[in-house]
């Protein structure tokens, strides 16, 4: 192959394409040398695929200079991949595509050292001004890259206004999924309706006229709204083929899920998102004689939000807690007071506790934590729970434990 291409070694394009093969971007002022028949032949023979980004610079004397930046295609999209993630991570929030492309120009200058340190040259042309074919290549790249997501709020919205984000934000609960946003919209509309009831037609209309950034193009149709309702059917009561839609009582809804979805603590995913978590006793030995009869019919020991259970989950991960952490957890504090002193707390929890989880919004956690505790009456939820039957028993045990360990 090398011998066959010897004839091209003196051609202007030869050095440029060789640099691209080495993943090194090239600046050239004139593209003519890349458009000759020999250049096309060399490019095809060597399977060279490149991106041409035309730049307009302004020198310090206000002289405008035009250059062309030639990238190997893989190198260009690798730069975009890292740059998009950097821009989004730094912002900590979703940004529309045109906003990212505007910020990309500065990264481009810094990454390739185009500021010349003396500050006598800067990029005038931004990535927003790129030609349509290159813009579409960038858009398709974002669509195909697993780490990014794209949202659009209207079927008629320009692509440059589409919202970009990092998929890890869904997992961390930083950003709501499109379904969560639509679901919250449905709940809001039903909660604010005078009769707390709507038809599918009215609900769909209200969702469309309410400003939301769900990432699903408006206008929504009735079939789409029905699918969301069906997927979350445990949350709603529907009658007469969706002619009547209302919300199921939230306390009963969360209670049912928490009581039905128990798994052993050893099988529980500790990286759950925002929601309620309940702890149940499944041990064979008596936990405390005073609890025995109660646990036979109601084995729930403790209920909290994931956020307020961090200490318990830390214990399961790390195997131990310091004294302050133990006192900060109502559940752990009372367990220490009633269990033998030589018990390994982590092992005990793994062997005797099952858990259940129910995802919920922060608003619902604020509204329904106390009503849920009242409804389910967990043994170890003493604080702000005057109906707890074992409050004095637990406080006596805690006092005895404190005296022994003081």
BELVEN-V657617 format. One record per residue. N is the residue number from 1. PHI is phi in whole degrees, -180 to 180 (999 if undefined). Layout:
n;phi
N;PHI
N;PHI
This chain:
n;phi
1;999
2;-61
3;-66
4;-65
5;-102
6;-56
7;-63
8;-93
9;-63
10;-95
11;-76
12;-59
13;-76
14;-59
15;-63
16;-62
17;-66
18;-66
19;-64
20;-64
21;-62
22;-90
23;63
24;-108
25;-64
26;-131
27;-98
28;-139
29;-88
30;-130
31;-91
32;-58
33;-65
34;-88
35;-110
36;-74
37;-63
38;-64
39;-64
40;-63
41;-65
42;-63
43;-61
44;-68
45;-64
46;-97
47;51
48;-87
49;-124
50;-131
51;-112
52;-109
53;-111
54;-82
55;-115
56;-122
57;-109
58;-119
59;-76
60;-65
61;-90
62;68
63;-75
64;-91
65;-121
66;-105
67;-134
68;-122
69;-103
70;-105
71;-109
72;-62
73;-59
74;-63
75;-64
76;-62
77;-75
78;-66
79;-62
80;-62
81;-56
82;-68
83;-67
84;-61
85;-64
86;-63
87;-62
88;-69
89;-64
90;-66
91;-74
92;70
93;-156
94;-67
95;-135
96;-74
97;-60
98;-66
99;-67
100;-66
101;-65
102;-64
103;-74
104;-63
105;-58
106;-66
107;-63
108;-59
109;-62
110;-71
111;-63
112;-101
113;62
114;-87
115;-82
116;61
117;63
118;-78
119;73
120;-94
121;-151
122;-145
123;-80
124;-92
125;-74
126;-99
127;-66
128;-67
129;-92
130;-68
131;-73
132;-59
133;-58
134;-69
135;-58
136;-67
137;-64
138;-65
139;-63
140;-65
141;-61
142;-63
143;-59
144;-89
145;-84
146;-60
147;-79
148;-110
149;-130
150;-122
151;-120
152;-138
153;-100
154;-152
155;-67
156;-109
157;-81
158;-66
159;-58
160;-65
161;-95
162;-65
163;-90
164;-115
165;-151
166;-100
167;-63
168;-63
169;-66
170;-63
171;-64
172;-87
173;78
174;-70
175;-124
176;-82
177;-72
178;-59
179;-66
180;-62
181;-67
182;-65
183;-61
184;-64
185;-63
186;-62
187;-62
188;-61
189;-66
190;-71
191;-69
192;-91
193;-66
194;-56
195;-95
196;60
197;-137
198;-140
199;-88
200;-63
201;-66
202;-66
203;-63
204;-63
205;-62
206;-65
207;-65
208;-73
209;-89
210;-91
211;-71
212;-140
213;-117
214;-86
215;89
216;-108
217;-59
218;-82
219;-83
220;-74
221;-109
222;-63
223;-65
224;-64
225;-64
226;-62
227;-63
228;-65
229;-63
230;-65
231;-66
232;-119
233;-62
234;-66
235;-91
236;-130
237;-113
238;-120
239;-136
240;53
241;53
242;72
243;-72
244;-130
245;-129
246;-146
247;-84
248;-69
249;-49
250;-66
251;-65
252;-66
253;-61
254;-66
255;-61
256;-60
257;-66
258;-65
259;-79
260;-96
261;-105
262;-79
263;-135
264;-62
265;-58
266;-65
267;-103
268;-88
269;-77
270;-73
271;-96
272;-70
273;-81
274;-69
275;167
276;-93
277;-133
278;-123
279;-114
280;-121
281;-92
282;-125
283;-71
284;-91
285;-85
286;-66
287;-76
288;-162
289;-53
290;-64
291;-91
292;-53
293;-66
294;-65
295;-66
296;-60
297;-106
298;-147
299;-89
300;-71
301;-100
302;-157
303;-133
304;-159
305;-89
306;-56
307;-60
308;-87
309;-112
310;-57
311;-66
312;-64
313;-68
314;-65
315;-60
316;-67
317;-74
318;-92
319;93
320;-158
321;-136
322;-82
323;-61
324;-63
325;-62
326;-62
327;-71
328;-76
329;-105
330;-58
331;-64
332;-66
333;-58
334;-77
335;-62
336;-59
337;-73
338;-110
339;-90
340;-56
341;-66
342;-90
343;-75
344;-81
345;-62
346;-61
347;-62
348;-63
349;-61
350;-64
351;-89
352;-122
353;-120
354;-112
355;-134
356;-139
357;-134
358;-138
359;-68
360;-157
361;-76
362;-63
363;-63
364;-65
365;-63
366;-67
367;-80
368;-115
369;-61
370;-67
371;-59
372;-68
373;-62
374;-64
375;-69
376;-93
377;48
378;-68
379;-61
380;-93
381;-85
382;-99
383;-62
384;54
385;-136
386;-62
387;-85
388;-66
389;-73
390;-114
391;-57
392;-72
393;-61
394;-67
395;-66
396;-64
397;-63
398;-66
399;-66
400;-62
401;-63
402;-64
403;-66
404;-67
405;-108
406;-82
